Amino acid sequence: MTGNAICPGSVRTDLTNKLFDQREKEIIDAIPLRRIGTPEDIAEVVAFLVTVSPNFITGEVIDVDGGQYVN
């Protein structure tokens, strides 16, 4: 069994729409990939982690944020 964490950045959802509508340009300007994330962006990483392919990846924190919070 493996254990990993996904840390999403700015992701547009029903709960965040109002914030993004008010500050969209400011938020996008802070993201190197120049777009707000989608739930599908997060789902793709989840799908990758649940496949057999990454079976030797464990204990990782994966930022899915378009480079917004580069470590």
Summary of the structure (lengths in Angstrom):
residues: 71
radius of gyration: 13.8
end to end distance: 26.4
largest distance: 42.2
contacts: 158
relative contact order: 0.32
helix: 34%
strand: 14%
